[in-house]
């Protein structure tokens, strides 16, 4: 633990402080990045990017690390404040040139894209519950067939009696 690569010299102080605190918290867990990834639903490579300040972590990743580290409510709130301060001034990723025809929608005129997304990802246990899906097509077909059979039975029964 503690054999971190040096942070870039040009990092804003808020980002540097946040990442240093995040590194200390990770070290406090005693977990490898692989184990941390398994317990937080964020991959080893994601944690490497977050802990080397090449990409800001999503808020939920910080919450997950606090949970794994057994951080109390007050300290977790301080991490939330540090995160907010850091992401406001986090250096934007260097734009990466994109070959013509490989642009994402809305980027055709720029020919470049960001190397990271601003939208946080949520671990499966923090994701909002999915809306229940409607009846399957198969169930609908079975219901229609049963209704047709019932109607035919009623019509044939009425004709047989009449």
N, CA, C and O of each residue as an XYZ file, in Angstrom:
648
protein
N       0.830     -1.174      0.000
C       0.000      0.000      0.000
C       0.884      1.251      0.000
O       2.027      1.213      0.456
N       0.358      2.326     -0.501
C       1.077      3.584     -0.430
C       2.067      3.798     -1.558
O       2.716      4.843     -1.603
N       2.208      2.846     -2.474
C       3.151      3.003     -3.583
C       2.423      3.629     -4.764
O       2.354      3.056     -5.851
N       1.890      4.804     -4.526
C       1.124      5.483     -5.558
C       2.049      6.224     -6.503
O       3.113      6.696     -6.102
N       1.638      6.326     -7.774
C       2.410      7.148     -8.694
C       2.120      8.608     -8.377
O       1.025      8.949     -7.929
N       3.105      9.468     -8.612
C       2.904     10.891     -8.292
C       1.744     11.472     -9.098
O       1.520     11.106    -10.251
N       1.022     12.374     -8.470
C      -0.071     13.061     -9.154
C       0.511     14.144    -10.058
O       1.583     14.676     -9.772
N      -0.188     14.475    -11.148
C       0.306     15.533    -12.046
C       0.507     16.849    -11.285
O      -0.272     17.184    -10.392
N       1.543     17.578    -11.641
C       1.879     18.842    -10.968
C       0.819     19.925    -11.180
O       0.640     20.797    -10.329
N       0.123     19.870    -12.308
C      -0.813     20.940    -12.633
C      -2.241     20.711    -12.115
O      -3.168     21.407    -12.527
N      -2.414     19.747    -11.223
C      -3.747     19.511    -10.665
C      -4.183     20.664     -9.774
O      -3.373     21.191     -9.012
N      -5.435     21.060     -9.855
C      -5.933     22.070     -8.913
C      -5.828     21.527     -7.477
O      -5.947     20.320     -7.268
N      -5.609     22.393     -6.502
C      -5.438     21.933     -5.116
C      -6.627     21.122     -4.602
O      -6.432     20.182     -3.832
N      -7.855     21.460     -5.008
C      -9.029     20.713     -4.547
C      -9.000     19.274     -5.060
O      -9.367     18.345     -4.340
N      -8.567     19.096     -6.294
C      -8.486     17.761     -6.883
C      -7.376     16.972     -6.198
O      -7.565     15.810     -5.837
N      -6.220     17.606     -6.022
C      -5.092     16.944     -5.372
C      -5.476     16.486     -3.966
O      -5.220     15.341     -3.592
N      -6.082     17.367     -3.197
C      -6.466     17.025     -1.821
C      -7.473     15.872     -1.816
O      -7.349     14.933     -1.029
N      -8.470     15.952     -2.701
C      -9.491     14.908     -2.762
C      -8.876     13.557     -3.109
O      -9.165     12.558     -2.451
N      -8.032     13.520     -4.134
C      -7.434     12.248     -4.565
C      -6.513     11.703     -3.481
O      -6.492     10.495     -3.246
N      -5.759     12.561     -2.824
C      -4.896     12.096     -1.724
C      -5.734     11.485     -0.605
O      -5.365     10.452     -0.045
N      -6.863     12.121     -0.275
C      -7.744     11.587      0.762
C      -8.378     10.267      0.308
O      -8.533      9.342      1.105
N      -8.741     10.189     -0.963
C      -9.312      8.961     -1.509
C      -8.290      7.824     -1.458
O      -8.632      6.687     -1.133
N      -7.037      8.140     -1.782
C      -5.965      7.136     -1.713
C      -5.781      6.637     -0.279
O      -5.624      5.438     -0.052
N      -5.800      7.546      0.677
C      -5.655      7.143      2.079
C      -6.817      6.244      2.501
O      -6.627      5.259      3.215
N      -8.003      6.591      2.057
C      -9.172      5.782      2.391
C      -9.052      4.390      1.777
O      -9.341      3.390      2.435
N      -8.629      4.328      0.525
C      -8.434      3.025     -0.129
C      -7.382      2.220      0.620
O      -7.576      1.028      0.861
N      -6.269      2.849      0.994
C      -5.217      2.149      1.739
C      -5.738      1.637      3.083
O      -5.348      0.563      3.542
N      -6.615      2.412      3.701
C      -7.195      2.023      4.985
C      -7.998      0.729      4.880
O      -8.109     -0.011      5.858
N      -8.554      0.452      3.715
C      -9.341     -0.770      3.544
C      -8.453     -2.004      3.527
O      -8.899     -3.098      3.874
N      -7.185     -1.833      3.120
C      -6.287     -2.980      3.002
C      -6.578     -3.833      1.782
O      -6.002     -4.911      1.634
N      -7.456     -3.376      0.909
C      -7.851     -4.152     -0.266
C      -7.000     -3.804     -1.478
O      -6.540     -2.672     -1.630
N      -6.801     -4.786     -2.326
C      -6.186     -4.510     -3.628
C      -7.242     -3.825     -4.496
O      -8.420     -3.785     -4.141
N      -6.808     -3.288     -5.631
C      -7.769     -2.649     -6.530
C      -8.751     -3.673     -7.102
O      -9.913     -3.349     -7.349
N      -8.290     -4.895     -7.309
C      -9.178     -5.955     -7.803
C     -10.254     -6.250     -6.761
O     -11.435     -6.335     -7.096
N      -9.850     -6.405     -5.498
C     -10.811     -6.674     -4.425
C     -11.750     -5.493     -4.224
O     -12.948     -5.672     -4.002
N     -11.199     -4.285     -4.302
C     -12.031     -3.094     -4.164
C     -13.071     -3.054     -5.288
O     -14.234     -2.722     -5.060
N     -12.641     -3.392     -6.483
C     -13.572     -3.431     -7.610
C     -14.684     -4.443     -7.394
O     -15.842     -4.182     -7.720
N     -14.334     -5.597     -6.844
C     -15.340     -6.629     -6.594
C     -16.352     -6.194     -5.535
O     -17.516     -6.591     -5.585
N     -15.914     -5.389     -4.589
C     -16.814     -4.968     -3.507
C     -17.592     -3.699     -3.818
O     -18.550     -3.379     -3.115
N     -17.203     -2.976     -4.850
C     -17.872     -1.702     -5.149
C     -18.551     -1.664     -6.508
O     -19.245     -0.694     -6.812
N     -18.379     -2.668     -7.320
C     -18.953     -2.718     -8.674
C     -18.308     -1.729     -9.627
O     -18.858     -1.456    -10.694
N     -17.147     -1.183     -9.262
C     -16.353     -0.349    -10.164
C     -15.061     -1.113    -10.414
O     -14.425     -1.578     -9.468
N     -14.670     -1.246    -11.667
C     -13.552     -2.106    -12.038
C     -12.212     -1.611    -11.499
O     -12.065     -0.462    -11.080
N     -11.251     -2.516    -11.528
C      -9.875     -2.175    -11.134
C      -9.368     -1.001    -11.973
O      -8.775     -0.064    -11.439
N      -9.599     -1.051    -13.279
C      -9.093      0.029    -14.140
C      -9.811      1.347    -13.843
O      -9.203      2.412    -13.950
N     -11.092      1.293    -13.474
C     -11.787      2.524    -13.085
C     -11.140      3.108    -11.838
O     -10.862      4.306    -11.786
N     -10.896      2.262    -10.824
C     -10.263      2.754     -9.596
C      -8.870      3.304     -9.874
O      -8.453      4.275     -9.243
N      -8.138      2.692    -10.819
C      -6.826      3.235    -11.177
C      -6.970      4.645    -11.735
O      -6.196      5.537    -11.387
N      -7.956      4.845    -12.598
C      -8.167      6.190    -13.165
C      -8.563      7.180    -12.078
O      -8.067      8.307    -12.058
N      -9.452      6.774    -11.172
C      -9.901      7.676    -10.110
C      -8.756      8.028     -9.159
O      -8.594      9.188     -8.780
N      -7.967      7.026     -8.776
C      -6.922      7.230     -7.760
C      -5.636      7.824     -8.334
O      -4.736      8.197     -7.581
N      -5.547      7.914     -9.649
C      -4.404      8.576    -10.290
C      -4.812      9.910    -10.898
O      -4.028     10.549    -11.599
N      -6.049     10.326    -10.624
C      -6.573     11.636    -11.030
C      -6.670     11.811    -12.541
O      -6.637     12.937    -13.036
N      -6.790     10.713    -13.275
C      -6.982     10.860    -14.712
C      -8.448     10.973    -15.074
O      -8.784     11.363    -16.192
N      -9.330     10.632    -14.134
C     -10.768     10.748    -14.345
C     -11.437     10.949    -12.990
O     -11.074     10.288    -12.017
N     -12.403     11.850    -12.917
C     -13.098     12.014    -11.641
C     -14.005     10.813    -11.382
O     -14.658     10.322    -12.302
N     -14.050     10.342    -10.146
C     -14.946      9.221     -9.862
C     -16.385      9.693     -9.782
O     -16.639     10.833     -9.395
N     -17.325      8.842    -10.139
C     -18.719      9.188     -9.899
C     -18.962      9.272     -8.391
O     -18.277      8.608     -7.613
N     -19.915     10.070     -7.988
C     -20.237     10.207     -6.569
C     -20.515      8.837     -5.951
O     -20.089      8.567     -4.828
N     -21.225      7.973     -6.675
C     -21.573      6.657     -6.133
C     -20.340      5.784     -5.886
O     -20.367      4.924     -5.006
N     -19.262      5.990     -6.647
C     -18.025      5.246     -6.397
C     -17.422      5.675     -5.065
O     -16.920      4.843     -4.308
N     -17.470      6.969     -4.781
C     -16.951      7.489     -3.509
C     -17.801      6.960     -2.355
O     -17.270      6.560     -1.320
N     -19.115      6.961     -2.537
C     -20.019      6.427     -1.516
C     -19.707      4.956     -1.265
O     -19.664      4.513     -0.117
N     -19.489      4.198     -2.340
C     -19.181      2.774     -2.209
C     -17.865      2.560     -1.475
O     -17.770      1.668     -0.633
N     -16.843      3.368     -1.781
C     -15.561      3.246     -1.086
C     -15.722      3.574      0.399
O     -15.152      2.891      1.250
N     -16.477      4.594      0.706
C     -16.728      4.946      2.111
C     -17.415      3.789      2.831
O     -17.076      3.470      3.971
N     -18.375      3.168      2.166
C     -19.101      2.038      2.764
C     -18.149      0.867      3.034
O     -18.177      0.276      4.113
N     -17.310      0.537      2.049
C     -16.359     -0.573      2.195
C     -15.353     -0.284      3.304
O     -14.949     -1.186      4.037
N     -14.947      0.997      3.422
C     -13.952      1.382      4.420
C     -14.558      1.542      5.816
O     -13.833      1.776      6.783
N     -15.866      1.420      5.923
C     -16.508      1.548      7.225
C     -16.490      2.963      7.771
O     -16.398      3.174      8.981
N     -16.580      3.929      6.870
C     -16.525      5.341      7.250
C     -17.839      5.748      7.913
O     -18.916      5.349      7.471
N     -17.741      6.536      8.965
C     -18.923      7.052      9.642
C     -19.625      8.109      8.820
O     -19.092      8.595      7.822
N     -20.833      8.464      9.251
C     -21.669      9.397      8.501
C     -21.000     10.757      8.312
O     -21.030     11.311      7.213
N     -20.397     11.300      9.373
C     -19.782     12.637      9.264
C     -18.604     12.630      8.297
O     -18.464     13.531      7.471
N     -17.765     11.614      8.405
C     -16.609     11.547      7.505
C     -17.062     11.326      6.063
O     -16.477     11.889      5.137
N     -18.109     10.505      5.866
C     -18.634     10.282      4.516
C     -19.176     11.587      3.934
O     -19.012     11.850      2.743
N     -19.820     12.403      4.770
C     -20.314     13.700      4.299
C     -19.158     14.604      3.894
O     -19.256     15.340      2.913
N     -18.046     14.548      4.660
C     -16.871     15.350      4.287
C     -16.316     14.897      2.939
O     -15.876     15.720      2.136
N     -16.339     13.578      2.691
C     -15.888     13.083      1.387
C     -16.815     13.583      0.278
O     -16.361     13.890     -0.824
N     -18.104     13.664      0.573
C     -19.045     14.192     -0.406
C     -18.755     15.643     -0.750
O     -18.836     16.042     -1.911
N     -18.416     16.430      0.264
C     -18.082     17.851      0.037
C     -16.785     17.957     -0.760
O     -16.691     18.749     -1.698
N     -15.776     17.151     -0.383
C     -14.507     17.171     -1.130
C     -14.740     16.791     -2.588
O     -14.152     17.379     -3.496
N     -15.612     15.794     -2.801
C     -15.907     15.360     -4.161
C     -16.526     16.513     -4.952
O     -16.116     16.785     -6.080
N     -17.517     17.191     -4.359
C     -18.173     18.303     -5.050
C     -17.174     19.398     -5.416
O     -17.199     19.920     -6.530
N     -16.297     19.742     -4.475
C     -15.296     20.779     -4.757
C     -14.347     20.341     -5.863
O     -13.978     21.135     -6.729
N     -13.955     19.069     -5.827
C     -12.982     18.570     -6.800
C     -13.572     18.501     -8.206
O     -12.930     18.935     -9.162
N     -14.785     17.963     -8.347
C     -15.324     17.804     -9.702
C     -15.645     19.138    -10.366
O     -15.700     19.223    -11.593
N     -15.857     20.179     -9.563
C     -16.111     21.502    -10.151
C     -14.884     22.042    -10.871
O     -15.016     22.792    -11.838
N     -13.690     21.670    -10.413
C     -12.463     22.219    -11.014
C     -11.615     21.144    -11.684
O     -10.501     21.420    -12.129
N     -12.135     19.920    -11.759
C     -11.363     18.822    -12.339
C     -11.012     19.159    -13.780
O     -11.884     19.553    -14.555
N      -9.744     19.006    -14.146
C      -9.351     19.325    -15.535
C     -10.095     18.432    -16.519
O     -10.211     17.223    -16.319
N     -10.591     19.042    -17.570
C     -11.274     18.278    -18.607
C     -10.259     17.395    -19.294
O      -9.091     17.761    -19.425
N     -10.704     16.232    -19.733
C      -9.817     15.323    -20.448
C      -9.403     15.968    -21.760
O     -10.140     16.766    -22.338
N      -8.238     15.616    -22.211
C      -7.760     16.117    -23.485
C      -8.639     15.520    -24.567
O      -8.924     14.323    -24.558
N      -9.064     16.353    -25.493
C      -9.915     15.867    -26.567
C      -9.118     14.912    -27.442
O      -7.973     15.190    -27.799
N      -9.730     13.786    -27.782
C      -9.089     12.770    -28.602
C      -9.653     12.874    -30.007
O     -10.870     12.823    -30.183
N      -8.776     13.022    -31.037
C      -9.288     13.118    -32.405
C     -10.055     11.850    -32.786
O      -9.691     10.744    -32.388
N     -11.114     12.033    -33.555
C     -11.935     10.918    -34.013
C     -11.899     10.916    -35.525
O     -11.980     11.969    -36.157
N     -11.777      9.719    -36.114
C     -11.748      9.601    -37.566
C     -13.122      9.934    -38.135
O     -14.136      9.633    -37.505
N     -13.173     10.547    -39.310
C     -14.475     10.837    -39.934
C     -15.290      9.555    -40.072
O     -14.764      8.500    -40.424
N     -16.580      9.670    -39.789
C     -17.471      8.522    -39.866
C     -17.602      7.775    -38.552
O     -18.471      6.912    -38.421
N     -16.741      8.092    -37.554
C     -16.804      7.422    -36.263
C     -17.302      8.351    -35.166
O     -17.206      8.041    -33.979
N     -17.836      9.495    -35.580
C     -18.309     10.460    -34.596
C     -19.582      9.954    -33.936
O     -20.347      9.186    -34.519
N     -19.785     10.401    -32.717
C     -21.047     10.140    -32.033
C     -22.004     11.256    -32.434
O     -21.560     12.307    -32.896
N     -23.316     11.049    -32.266
C     -24.268     12.095    -32.653
C     -23.931     13.426    -31.987
O     -23.643     13.481    -30.792
N     -23.973     14.497    -32.781
C     -23.703     15.829    -32.250
C     -22.241     16.211    -32.242
O     -21.901     17.328    -31.851
N     -21.348     15.294    -32.673
C     -19.921     15.596    -32.646
C     -19.332     15.705    -34.044
O     -18.126     15.904    -34.195
N     -20.164     15.578    -35.060
C     -19.661     15.572    -36.426
C     -18.858     16.825    -36.752
O     -17.856     16.767    -37.464
N     -19.313     17.965    -36.217
C     -18.653     19.214    -36.563
C     -17.348     19.422    -35.789
O     -16.529     20.252    -36.185
N     -17.143     18.690    -34.704
C     -15.948     18.913    -33.881
C     -14.823     17.934    -34.192
O     -13.652     18.297    -34.089
N     -15.152     16.697    -34.572
C     -14.117     15.709    -34.865
C     -13.330     15.293    -33.640
O     -12.184     14.863    -33.769
N     -13.911     15.409    -32.456
C     -13.218     15.009    -31.235
C     -14.254     14.629    -30.199
O     -15.433     14.954    -30.337
N     -13.803     13.931    -29.145
C     -14.729     13.613    -28.064
C     -13.978     13.615    -26.749
O     -12.750     13.549    -26.717
N     -14.724     13.691    -25.675
C     -14.132     13.677    -24.343
C     -13.680     12.266    -24.007
O     -14.318     11.297    -24.419
N     -12.596     12.139    -23.268
C     -12.077     10.828    -22.901
C     -12.797     10.247    -21.697
O     -12.558      9.088    -21.359
N     -13.660     10.993    -21.041
C     -14.476     10.436    -19.961
C     -15.844     11.077    -19.972
O     -16.043     12.158    -20.526
N     -16.773     10.395    -19.354
C     -18.146     10.888    -19.301
C     -18.392     11.570    -17.969
O     -17.808     11.199    -16.951
N     -19.265     12.573    -17.984
C     -19.646     13.238    -16.751
C     -20.714     12.457    -16.000
O     -20.830     12.583    -14.781
N     -21.492     11.656    -16.711
C     -22.587     10.944    -16.072
C     -22.053      9.816    -15.212
O     -21.318      8.957    -15.699
N     -22.420      9.811    -13.925
C     -21.956      8.719    -13.074
C     -22.694      7.434    -13.393
O     -23.843      7.435    -13.836
N     -21.997      6.349    -13.152
C     -22.643      5.052    -13.275
C     -23.018      4.587    -11.886
O     -22.346      4.919    -10.909
N     -24.073      3.830    -11.798
C     -24.527      3.340    -10.504
C     -24.281      1.849    -10.411
O     -24.542      1.123    -11.370
N     -23.782      1.373     -9.271
C     -23.716     -0.072     -9.091
C     -25.133     -0.641     -9.118
O     -26.097      0.076     -8.847
N     -25.257     -1.907     -9.438
C     -26.586     -2.492     -9.590
C     -27.425     -2.343     -8.338
O     -28.646     -2.222     -8.435
N     -26.799     -2.346     -7.144
C     -27.609     -2.273     -5.921
C     -28.099     -0.857     -5.625
O     -29.006     -0.683     -4.810
N     -27.522      0.156     -6.267
C     -27.961      1.528     -6.073
C     -28.842      2.033     -7.220
O     -29.377      3.140     -7.159
N     -28.987      1.223     -8.249
C     -29.786      1.642     -9.400
C     -31.271      1.627     -9.023
O     -31.712      0.760     -8.268
N     -32.033      2.577     -9.545
C     -33.472      2.573     -9.242
C     -34.118      1.313     -9.804
O     -33.679      0.797    -10.832
N     -35.151      0.816     -9.142
C     -35.803     -0.404     -9.632
C     -36.422     -0.173    -11.002
O     -36.938      0.905    -11.297
N     -36.361     -1.195    -11.822
C     -36.932     -1.097    -13.163
C     -38.441     -1.167    -13.063
O     -38.999     -1.832    -12.191
N     -39.087     -0.462    -13.981
C     -40.543     -0.521    -14.063
C     -40.915     -1.928    -14.528
O     -40.251     -2.484    -15.403
N     -41.962     -2.505    -13.955
C     -42.349     -3.843    -14.422
C     -42.756     -3.775    -15.894
O     -43.449     -2.855    -16.329
N     -42.307     -4.768    -16.637
C     -42.625     -4.806    -18.055
C     -44.052     -5.308    -18.237
O     -44.587     -6.021    -17.388
N     -44.656     -4.929    -19.350
C     -46.008     -5.372    -19.649
C     -46.030     -6.872    -19.910
O     -44.980     -7.513    -19.931
N     -47.220     -7.437    -20.109
C     -47.303     -8.880    -20.349
C     -46.522     -9.245    -21.607
O     -46.453     -8.471    -22.561
N     -45.950    -10.415    -21.587
C     -45.164    -10.830    -22.750
C     -46.096    -11.118    -23.921
O     -47.294    -11.334    -23.736
N     -45.558    -11.118    -25.073
C     -46.348    -11.355    -26.301
C     -46.948    -12.754    -26.267
O     -48.077    -12.962    -26.712
N     -46.205    -13.693    -25.748
C     -46.683    -15.079    -25.679
C     -47.920    -15.186    -24.782
O     -48.889    -15.862    -25.127
N     -47.878    -14.513    -23.632
C     -49.005    -14.523    -22.712
C     -50.233    -13.892    -23.364
O     -51.357    -14.358    -23.175
N     -50.011    -12.848    -24.118
C     -51.108    -12.176    -24.810
C     -51.742    -13.100    -25.854
O     -52.966    -13.142    -25.970
N     -50.934    -13.835    -26.608
C     -51.441    -14.769    -27.618
C     -52.269    -15.865    -26.945
O     -53.342    -16.216    -27.434
N     -51.778    -16.407    -25.828
C     -52.502    -17.452    -25.111
C     -53.855    -16.925    -24.635
O     -54.864    -17.621    -24.746
N     -53.883    -15.704    -24.108
C     -55.136    -15.119    -23.627
C     -56.137    -14.950    -24.768
O     -57.320    -15.245    -24.599
N     -55.679    -14.483    -25.916
C     -56.563    -14.298    -27.066
C     -57.118    -15.639    -27.532
O     -58.310    -15.741    -27.823
N     -56.275    -16.673    -27.609
C     -56.730    -18.004    -28.020
C     -57.778    -18.524    -27.048
O     -58.784    -19.089    -27.476
N     -57.562    -18.344    -25.755
C     -58.537    -18.816    -24.767
C     -59.879    -18.097    -24.930
O     -60.930    -18.728    -24.822
N     -59.856    -16.797    -25.187
C     -61.090    -16.038    -25.383
C     -61.824    -16.544    -26.634
O     -63.044    -16.707    -26.612
N     -61.087    -16.791    -27.715
C     -61.706    -17.291    -28.947
C     -62.339    -18.657    -28.696
O     -63.463    -18.904    -29.132
N     -61.630    -19.547    -27.996
C     -62.167    -20.875    -27.686
C     -63.427    -20.741    -26.836
O     -64.410    -21.439    -27.084
N     -63.418    -19.868    -25.851
C     -64.576    -19.669    -24.988
C     -65.773    -19.150    -25.792
O     -66.894    -19.617    -25.592
N     -65.555    -18.208    -26.681
C     -66.635    -17.666    -27.511
C     -67.177    -18.746    -28.441
O     -68.392    -18.891    -28.576
N     -66.286    -19.507    -29.084
C     -66.733    -20.588    -29.979
C     -67.545    -21.635    -29.217
O     -68.560    -22.122    -29.713
N     -67.097    -21.975    -28.022
C     -67.818    -22.947    -27.198
C     -69.209    -22.421    -26.860
O     -70.186    -23.168    -26.909
N     -69.299    -21.153    -26.522
C     -70.598    -20.557    -26.204
C     -71.510    -20.542    -27.427
O     -72.698    -20.845    -27.312
N     -70.975    -20.195    -28.591
C     -71.779    -20.143    -29.818
C     -72.242    -21.553    -30.199
O     -73.412    -21.759    -30.522
N     -71.331    -22.512    -30.160
C     -71.703    -23.901    -30.516
C     -72.712    -24.443    -29.522
O     -73.662    -25.119    -29.917
N     -72.528    -24.159    -28.237
C     -73.489    -24.591    -27.213
C     -74.859    -23.975    -27.439
O     -75.873    -24.651    -27.267
N     -74.906    -22.729    -27.814
C     -76.186    -22.048    -28.060
C     -76.874    -22.637    -29.279
O     -78.092    -22.814    -29.271
N     -76.111    -22.946    -30.339
C     -76.692    -23.548    -31.546
C     -77.204    -24.956    -31.279
O     -78.232    -25.359    -31.822
N     -76.495    -25.700    -30.449
C     -76.883    -27.077    -30.143
C     -78.158    -27.112    -29.333
O     -78.961    -28.033    -29.485
N     -78.361    -26.128    -28.476
C     -79.579    -26.061    -27.664
C     -80.749    -25.481    -28.441
O     -81.906    -25.777    -28.145
N     -80.456    -24.674    -29.411
C     -81.510    -23.931    -30.074
C     -82.128    -24.620    -31.188
O     -83.035    -24.080    -31.822
